[in-house]
Amino acid sequence: MCVNSREINGHLDTITSWILPEARKMSFRSTKEGANVLPFPGRRTLAVAQATETSAEPLAELLPLLIVLHQETSTPGRVGNALRALGHRLDIRRPRFGDALPETLDQHAGAVMFGGPMSANDPDAYIRHEIDWINVPLREQRPFLGICLGAQMLAMHLGAKVAPHPQGVTQIGYYPIRPTAAGEAVCPNWPDQVYHWHREGFELPVGAELLAAGDDFPVQAFQSGHAFGFQFHPDVTWAMMHCWTTRGYDRMDAPGAQARHRHFEARAMYDIAERAWLKQFIDGWLARMPRSIVSEAAE
């Protein structure tokens, strides 16, 4: 469970009059297949650009990435920025608000499931459906990335337990992680500390590879085939951090949480490394898309 807003919804009532009208404009509820795809004007893939220079028939654009969000005003943050910079469009879905998830990822390069204030243990129908849906990228061997709640959903789908810390400890701020040899092999140059916002963690699923470990929450990153789960938040931008630490200010009194000013002090020290590492990871993660799918997209 990412606790950036579960217990602070009351604060949002004071800004409903100006937030919700704009948020509704940004709500990407499905009206027809593909209606949620966000273009990124001016971006073209290297392959397309090179093909244009050498032939009269440019290659097709890259397949979009499926983005699963859990709040009406949530964004894919830095992960979305990195994907768009590579030339991918973003197909944003919010199942909590009625958006359907595709029955296949034939028309997507992969999927990213982000965090939220809910728990993977919640009985809500959309939570259970999202956890079950993860079977689609696993079955089709497509790149899948779960971040915080998304990682907990992946772990639960794979049979692992998701639960709060036994002593009620949270991680809200920057905390150290230790990459394993497997983690270094997947993507070297891990940052020393990464940003967290959660009170629940998960066990390492049976058969999964531990990529990074922590102290209070031992499983920080893992891999199962083409699927990856991060307990931490490499997606958080400067603006998102301001938003979370303002709206979630009362959460910083929780056991283990860091004071607001420490979030920004640590960001100044660790964010450059985390940002560079994320870019490197995204490049390698997308390269895991089956070659047959890459070939079809270029036809």
N, C-alpha and C positions, 0 to 999 in steps of 0.2 A: 504493500500500500504506500503510495506517494501521498504525503499529507500536506501538500501545498495549499489546499483549499477546502478540505472536507469540513473543518470546524470553523471556517471563517466566512461561510456563505452569507451570514447575517450582515457582514460588512458590505457586501455587494449591493444590498438594498438601497444604500445611500447614493449609489451611482448608476442605478438601473436606468434612470431617465435618459442618460446620454450614452451608456455602454451598449444596451441591448439593441437599439435601432441599428447601430453600425455592425454589431455582432451578427444580427440576422441577415444583413447584406452579405456577410462573409460565410454564412452557413452553407456548406456544400452538400445539401441533401440531394439524393439521387432523384433525377427526374427521368433520365434515360441513360442507357449504358454509355459511359464515357463523358457524361455531362459534368463530372467533377474534376476533369483534368485541367490543371493549371499550366498554362504555357509560360515560358520564360523568354520574353522577346529579346532578340539579339544574340541568343546563345545557339550555337550549332556545334555538333560533335566534331572532333578532329577528323574522324573518318569521313564525315560528310564534306567538310571543308576541303580535304585532300582530294576527294573524288570529284568535286566541282572543278578543281584546278586541272585534273588530268583526264576528265571524260565529260561528255555531254549529259550523261545520266547520273545525277548525284544519288548516293545511297539514301535509304529511308532513315528517318530520324530514329533515335533510340527509343525503346519501349519505355513507358512511364513507370514510376515506382508507386506502388500502393502504400498510402499513408493512413494509418488508423489512429485517430485521436479520440479523446474521451471527454472533452469539455467544449462548449460552443465557441469559446474564444481562444482555445489552444492553437498553437502553431507548431510546425516541425522544427522550428529554430535552426540551429547551426547545421543539423543533419540535412534539413531541407535545402539550406543554402549550398551545402557541398554537393548535393545531388543535382541541383539545378545548374550549378557551375560546370558540371560534367556534361550537361546537355539533356538531362532527363526532365520530363514533365512530372508533376506530382498529381496523382489521383487520390484526392483526400476524401476519406469516408469517416463518418461519425456514427457508428452503429447505435450508440446511446440515444441518438436523436432520429433514428429511423433509417439511416443509410444501410443498404444491403452490402454484404461482402461477396465478392465474386466466387462462383463455384469452381473456377480454375484460374490459374495465373498465366494462362497461355498468352494473354495480352499485356503482361507486366514483366518487368525485369526483376522484380523482387518485392518484398513487403517489409515495412517497418511499423511496429506497434509501440506506441509511446506510453508515457506514464499518465497518472491521474490520481485523484483523491480517494478513489474507491479501492476495494481489496479484491484480490483474486478469489477470496473465500466468500464474497458476497453472493447471495442467492439470485440476484437480478438476472432476468432472462438474457439480456445482451452480454453480460459477463460470461455466463455459461456458453453462449453461442460463440463468442470470440475464442474462448479456450478450445472449444471443439474445432473451430475453423482452422486453427493452426495446423491441423492435419493436412490441409491443402498444400502449403509450401513444403511441408515435410515429405508428403507423398510424391510431389512433383519435383523434389530436389531443387527448389528455387531458393535463392538467397533470402533469408529471414533474419531480422534483427529485432529483438525485444529490449526496450529500455525501461528500467525500473518496474512499473506495473507490467509492462509488456514482457519483461524477462521473467517475472513471477508467473505470468500466465503460461509462458513457454515451459517453465519448470514444472508447473502443475500438470500441463498436458502430458509431459513426459513421466508423470507419476511421482514427482517430488512434493514434499510438504512445504507449504508457505505459511509462515506464522510470525507474530511479533517476537522480539527478543525476550527471553525468559525474565530478565530484570527490567523490562520496559524501556531499555535504552533505544534511542533513536540516532540517526545520522542525518543531521541538517547542517550543511556546511562542507568544508573540505576535509578529507580524511585520507590517510595513506593506503595504498594498495601495493601488493607484491606480485608482479607477474611471474608465472611459472615458466619452466623451459618450453612447455607447449605454447604458452602465451607469447613468448618471445619469437617462437618459430612462426606463429600466425602473423604477428605484427610487432616488430621491435620498437624500441624507444618509447616505452610506456611512460606516462607522467608519474612523478613520485606521489602526487596527491590528486584526487579527482573530486568533482562536486556531487554531493548526495542530497536527497530530500526524501526520506522514507523512515518508517517505523517497523516494517516487516521485512523479513529476509526469506531465503529458501535453501533447501538442501541441494546438494549436487545430484542431478538426476542419474539414475543407473545408466552406465554406458557413456555418459557425457565426459568431456575433457575439461578439467579445471584450467582456466587461463589466467586468472588473477585471484589472489586471496586477500582477506582483510582480517581485522582483529575481532571486533564485536560481531560483525557479520562475515563469517569466513568465506562464503562464496560470493565473489564480486564480479566474475565474468566466467562464462563457460561456453563450450561449443558442442553441438550435436549434429554432425554432418554439415549441411550448409546453413544451419541455424545457430545464431549466437544470442546470448543474453547478457546484458550489462545491468548490474544493480545500480550503477551510478548514472549521472546525467551529463554526457559529453555534448548534449544538444543545447544546453542552456547558454543563451546569449547574454550580453550585458543588460539589455532591456528586460529580458525575462527574469534575471536575478533581482533587478530592482522591483519588479512586480511581485515576485514570490516573497521577497523579504519584507515588503511593505504589507501586503495582504495577509501574509502568514506570520506577522511579527510575534503574535502570542505563542506560536509553536516553538519559539527559541528559548522558552523556559522549560522545555521538555528535557528529561535526562539525556545527556550526551550531545544535545544541540549546541551550536555555537552562536555567540552574539552576532547581531547583524553586521557590525563593522568588521568582524573577523572574516566574513564571507568575501568582502571586497579586498581586504588585505591579502588574503590567500589567493584570490583571483589574480592579483597583480604579480604574484610569484609563480603560479602554476598554470595559468591559462594558456600561455604561449605554447608550452609543451603539450598540453591536452589538445589544443586546436590542431597542431601539426600531426599529432598521433592520430586524431580522428580522420583527417584527410587521408593519411596513409592507410588506415584501416578500411575506409570506404572504398578506396581504389581496389584493394585486394578482395574485399567482400563481394563487390559486383563482378569481379573476374570469375567468381564461382558459378555464374550463370551457365547452364549447359551450352556447349558450343553449338549444338543443333539449333538452339533458340536464337543465339547471336546470328547465325547464318540466315535464319528465316527472317529476322528483323531487317537484315541488310538487302533482302531480295526485293 
